[in-house]
Amino acid sequence: MRDGIRLAVDIIRPTRGGHLHQDRLPVVWAHERYHRATMINGKLRASYEWTMPLLRHGYVIAVVDARGSGASFGTQPGFYSPDETRDMYDVTEWLAAQPWSSGKIGMYGRSYLGHAQYFAAAQRPPHLKAVFPEMAVFDFYHMLSPGGVFQEYALPTWRTLTRNLDQSVTFDWFGAPFGPVAPVDGDSGTALRAAAIDAHRANWDVGDMWARVPFRDSRDSVTGTMFYRERSPSTYLAAINRSGVAIYHLTGWLDPVPRDAFLWYANLRVPQKITVGPWFHTQTTGLDNVAEHLRWYDYWLKGIDNGIMGEPPIHYGTFNAHPDSVWRSAWHWPLPNERRTRFYFGPGPTGTVASRNDGRLDRAGPASAGADSQTVDLTATLGKGNRWANGYGGPAGYPDLRTNDARGWTYTTEPLDHRVEVTGHPVVRIWASADVTDADFFVQLEEVAPSGESRFVTDAVLRASRSRPGSAPYRNFGLPYLPAATAGRVSLSDRPRELRFDLLPTSYLFRAGYRIRLTITGADRDNFPAPARAPIITIHRGPRYPSYVELPVIPDAP
């Protein structure tokens, strides 16, 4: 690199007739945080094995261990430091200058590798032409402190993973084996690896780093830096737009950051496409992901007019849809035919008692005032296999939510007489009071089967003290924007306060005979820190305090 730090890189070139292909070919590369290649029981396991079809279609593959990780030298003062992001410029231009390179460079990768691609585009290396970020962040505050509630449990999980990787030890991670990072080639490869690993001992503890900045505008007590501004790729929107780099965004409705992919789409003016599937962070079931990468690179790196840019730019999958119509396409987002439909909180019973405060969810606004009060049940939980846990390397899969429903407030419709498609960004408005000045609210949208089983659809998190609204510094579809600034804290009291915030976007078909439910709890034991004591919270409803969930209903759903 420009400062003398050496990065470990694997380069995989295609052969023709048993010999290295001699033509200059496009290069696609990844900025790898989780080892470009690992040694397990003496055998090499490469992170790039899935890219071999690209190799056979005439691409050179390159994978670089990020500064301060793997077999690369340097240290990591938290992720995406200015030095690390500048490396992406140096690597791109170095690859473009190699004799086997056509000078057309692309990038790929998911999660950490996905975020990196936006930073790379912001560096504006002249030869970077196309990227394909998967499950990638727009604003790190949304990811690390959703709704202002710090990921105190999930982030340390990722911290443990990266610590083990940085010290190149053998360990098992949720059933997946990890081993020492592969050394680079040559007689000195093992010694270089050892020296690089020794340097990683100075890497920062990312959990401590982000815990020091509880607000979006917090300055770090050690460096004085506003980390959420410096380390969020959305800060560099203008530079990315000037880069002209073509961007294919891919995410899942059950990923931690599906909203982020749409924010990228709304705020970028470069050539772009977006695909959102009915998946978690670690899934792409039902999509030929390799084929999508190949189509994208063929168009932008080889100049093959395969029609990809003539298609509708938005491609998404819908939960519960018929197999023949799971996948839909659109030219605009939000969908132009969405009907913002409010379902108001009302008194129960609904016919199925799910909780101590089981109320009705109805399109007709309540005619009279009411309130539902209870002491927060600190044992409420969405389980350990959810979007937040999976986003940091944990398991995926929500349980039947009836048990969690019984620990909170539920508002449920009567059985639907026809199916209802919800595609877009739900928004919830809650009028709440409490016997404390601050409290956390965990909101889940669910589908309730005739059997009583309650299935997760989407959710939101909010800390009441972060709920003061503000003007978004970017296009955000008119959704509530919460600056979560140091000076903008608000307090709960015995007087009702309005809390308005959006649930993460989804595309879900609620079936006829099923019910729509909104559940509110004051804790999520397995995923977020609990309060010191259980507060008493009251949810208000009625003409003066209309609490509701607003759903983007799509008429005439296929």
Secondary structure, 3 states (H helix, E strand, C coil): CCCCCCCCEEEECCEECCEECCCCEEEEEEEECCCCEEEECCEEEECCHHHHHHHHCCCEEEEEECCCCCCCCCCCCCCCCHHHHHHHHHHHHHHHCCCCEEEEEEEEEECHHHHHHHHHHHHCCCCEEEEEEECCCCCHHHHHCHHHCCCCCHHHHHHHHHHHHHCCCCEEECCEEECCECCCCCCCHHHHHHHHHHHHHHCCCHHHHHHCCCCCCCCCCCCCCCHHHHCCHHHHHHHHHHHCCEEEEEEECCCCCHHHHHHHHHHCCCCEEEEEECCCCCCCCCCCHHHHHHHHHHHHHCCCCCCHHHCCCEEEECECCCHHHCEEEECCCCCCCCEEEEEEEECCCCCCCCCCEEEEEECCCCCCCEEEEEECCCCCCCCCCCHHHHHCCCCCCCCCCHHHHCCCEEEECCCCCCCEEEEECCEEEEEEEECCCCCEEEEEEEEECCCCCEEEEEEEEEEHHHCCCECCCCCCCCCCECCCCHHHCCCCCCCCEEEEEECCCEEEEECCCCEEEEEEECCCCCCCCCCCCCCEEEEEECCCCCCEEEEEEECCCC
